[in-house]
Amino acid sequence: MFAKKNKILYSDWIYEWLIDKKEYIKESTYANYSNNIFNHIIPKLGNIYIQDLNHKTIQDFLLNLFKNGRKDGSGGLSEKTIKDITIIIKGSLRKAINEEKIRHFELTFNYPKDNKDSKIYILSKHEQNKLTNYVLENLTNRNIGLLISLYSGLRIGELCALQWNDIDFKKNILSVNKTIQRVYIKDKDNNVSKVIITTPKTKNANREIPINKEFLELLKKLKTKGDDYIITGSSKYLEPRTYRKYFNKVLKQVKIKQFNFHSLRHTFATNCISLGVDYKTVSELLGHANVNITLNLYVHPRLSQKKKCIDMICKVFQESI
């Protein structure tokens, strides 16, 4: 059953697995898989026969990615990327085990946690006011997109895919049902870069967001045909990387320090939490897969809040004596 004459190079096997998966996954997921396979897995494991792979070989490979996985030698890969690579390896090996190409071995792997301090930048009230005032004084389709993200938490891909048909002006509802992204697909023969419009990243990302009446009036001033994209006012979309460049120009113009576009979403979430909005509501507005993501990202009690909690507990204790 496991004869040596039937040995298969892992590079051939994982490529066959990738082609099989293509019919069942989103194009963006396929792009992610193909890049990780050709950039990381095949260069290090591709020349090993699948019958010779074992738990230690793969465990060592994953640990090395954490320490020194980047092609340019600048350091290790992120925890998320290594998790993505692990999913691919496990999926391809399960197929080999199920088809009795290799013997079963343990497919649970460990890797260090990413301890890098990835601080989320939140706009100050002053910065929020400056950006808001600039858009109100220079009301254009491109500019209104900045306020849509700041006051509803849309991701940049969701914003770029937003069309006027996605807003119900009678019910004051904005529907998020698609996203635009540029994907890079690697293959044996060529590399492809393309823009795709697809459903949001998770089921929960399909969501409805109420719109404030005053904000709706601003949008009405810019409204064009239903099929037009909101931030262009035409039937032609703007891809995220182009809109990011425009966003950076606006920051220079209003004299605000440069920060990531995603910080508008972070700021929206932080404002909601600060105003006492319950975490489940915030999670649904953001389109998170579950409330734990919201809690881990945005709920960081201040020392004063912790002190208030301890004082309240002590007060209850003293009253019971």
N, C-alpha and C positions, 0 to 999 in steps of 0.2 A: 504493500500500500504506500509505503514511504521510500520506495527504491531510489537510489542515488541517480539513476538514469533519468528520473523525472524531475530533477532539480530545476528550479526556476529562479532567475535573478529577481530580487525584490523590486528593482527598477521596472522590470516588465510587468510584474504582478500588480504593483500599485498603480501603474498607468492603466492597466486593464480595469482595475477597480474604479478608477476615476471616470473612465468612459461609461461604465455601467451606471454610476451615480448620476451622470449628467441628465438623464431622463427624469430623475425624481427630485431634484433640488433646484432652488432658485438660481438664476444666472450669477447673482452676486455671491452666493455661497460657492458655486462652482469656481468662480474666479479666485476666491479665498483659498479653496482647496488646491487649485492648480499652482498658485504662487508658492504656497508652503511646500508642496511636493517637489517642484522643480528648483526652488531656492534653497531648501533646507534638508528635506528627507533624502532625495535621490543622491545629492552630492556626498552624503555621509554613509548612507545605508544601501544605496542602489546596487553596489557591486557584491553584496552579500546574498547568498541563496536563501530563499525564505525558509528552507528546511534547517538552515544553520542559525537562524535568528532565535534569540532566547530572551528571557526577562532581563538579565544583566546587561546584554548588549543595548537594548532599548533604553533601560534605566540610565545607563552611562551616557548615552546619546542625549537624552533629555536634560541631564544635569549639565552637560557641556554647553547646550544651547543657552542655559541660564547664565553660564559664566562667560562664554565667548561665542555667541551665535551669529553675530552680525558679520556680513561679508567684508565690510571695511575694517574689521578688527576693533571697532569702537566700543565693544562690550557685548553684554548678553541681551537676549530677547526678552520682551515683557512676559509677565506671567500669563496674560491673555493669549498671546501668540503661541506660547508653549502648550497651553491647554488646547488650542485649536489644532496644533500639530499632533498632540496625543490622541485626540478624537479621530483624526485621519488614520493614524497608525493602527489604533484599536479596531476601527471599522474594516480596514483592509485585511488585518490578520484574522478577524472573526470569520470573514468570508473564506479565507484559506483553511481555517479549522473546520468550518461547516462542510466544505467541499473535500475534506480529508486530504488536503495537500500537505498539511503539516500536523504534528501532534499538538494537542492542547497544552498551553502553558498559561501561567497567571498573567492577566492583562491589566492589573492594577498597578499604577506607577506613582511615584512620589517626586515632587520637585519643590525647591525652596519657595517660600512666599516672597513676592516682590515688595521689598521694604523701602523702595524709593518714595520720597516725600512728594507725592503728586498733589500739590495744593490747588484747590479750585479758586479761581479768581472771581470775586463778586464785585460788581460795580458799586461804588459809593452812591449815596443819595445825590450828591453833587454831580457825579458823572451821569447818572440816570437822567437828571434834570437837563443837563447840557445836551445830551443826545436827543431827548424828547423835544426840547425847544427847537433844536436845529431842524428836525423832521417837520415840525409844525410850521416853521418859517419857510421851509423848502419842500413843500408837499409834492412828491413825485412817487411814481410806482416803486421805483427802486428803494427810495427812502422809507416808504411806509412798511416795507418788509422788515426793517430793523425794529420798528415798534411792535409789529405782529409777534416777532420772536421774544422781545422783551416783556410783552404783556400777555403772552399765552404759552410761552415755553417751547415753541416749535423748533425742531432740529432744522439745520440749514437745508438738508435734502428735502424735507417735508415742505419747507417754505418755498423752495424753488419749483416744486411740483404743484403748488397750490394754484387752482384756477377759480375764476369767479363763480363757476357752477358749484364750487365746494362751499360757498357761503349761502345760507338761507337767510335772506334779508327780512323775511316775515317772522321767522322763529328766533332770529338772532343767534344762529348756530353756525360754527365753522367745523366742517368735517375733514378730518385727516385720513386719507385712504390710499395715498401713494407717496413715493419718494423718488428723487432723481439722484443718481450717483454715477461716477465714472469708475469703471472696473478695468482691471488689467488681467488679461487671461493669458497664461503661459501654456505652451504646447511643445511637442518635440521639434516641430518645424518652424513655428513662428510665434510671435507675441502680438496680442491684439489689445488695443485700448479703445474703449467705446463707452458712450453714455447710455444708460438704461433707465427706464421709468418702470418701477415695480411696486408691489405692495410694501408697506412699512416692514421694518425688521422683525417685529413680533406681532402676534395676534392682538395684544393689548394696545399696540401702537395705532391700530385703527380705532379712532375715537372721535367724539364730538365735544367741542369746546364752546361754551357760551361766550357771546361777544357783548361787551358793554355798549349801550345805546349810543353814547357820545362817540365811541370809537367807530361804531358802525356808520355814523354820519360822515366821518372822515373817509372811510372806504368808499362810500357812495359817490364822493366827489371824483374818484379816480376810476370808477367802474367802467369797463368796456364790455365786449361780447363775452357771453358765458364761457366759451371754450378758450378764451385768452388767459394767459398766465398772469397772475396778479402783479408780480414784481417787474414784468416787462410791458404789460398792457397790450400784448400782442399774442399771436398764435405761436410765436417762437419762444422757447424756454431759455433760461439762463442757467448754466450748470454751476454747481456749488463753488468750484475753484475760482470761477470768474466773479461770482458774487462776493467771495471772500476778499478778492483784490479791491473791489469797489468799497467794501466795508472798511478796509484799512485806509483807503483814501479819505473816507468820511471822518475817521478817528483823527487823522492828521489835521483835517480842516477845522474840526471843533477843538483841537488841541487837548485831546485825551490820550493818555498813554496807550500804546498798542496792547491789545489782548485778544485772545482767541474768540471767534464768533460764538462758540459754544457757551461762553461766559454769559451771554444774554439769557440762555436757558437756565443756567445755574442761578443767575440773579433772580429770575422769575420764581424759581422753586424756593430760594431762600426767603424772598419776600413773603411768599405764601406761609411758610413755616413761622416766620417772625410775627405774622398777623394772627397766628393761632388757628389756621386752617388745619383740619384733621389730616393725618398722614395718608389715609386711604384716598381722600379726595385729591390731594396733591399728586399721589401716585397715578391716579386715573387721568388727571389733566396732562401729566407728562408722558403718559403711554408706557409706563414701566411694566415689565413682565410681572412683577409682584411688589408689594409694599416694602419688602426688605431692602430692595435696591434703593428706594427713596430714603429709608432710614439710614442706611450705611453711607449714602452720599451727602445727605443734607442735615441730618439731625445730630448736631454736636453741641450739647448744652454748655453754656458759659459757666464760669466759676460762680457767678452771682446766682444763677439758676440752681446750681448744686447746693449752694449755701442755703437758699430759700427752702429747698426740699428738706435738708437736714433740720433746719429750724422748725419746720412744720411737724416733722416726725417727733422731735424732742418735745414740742408743745403738747402733742397728743399724749406722749408718755407721762409728762408732768401732771396733766389733768387727770390721769388715771391713778395717780398715787394717792 
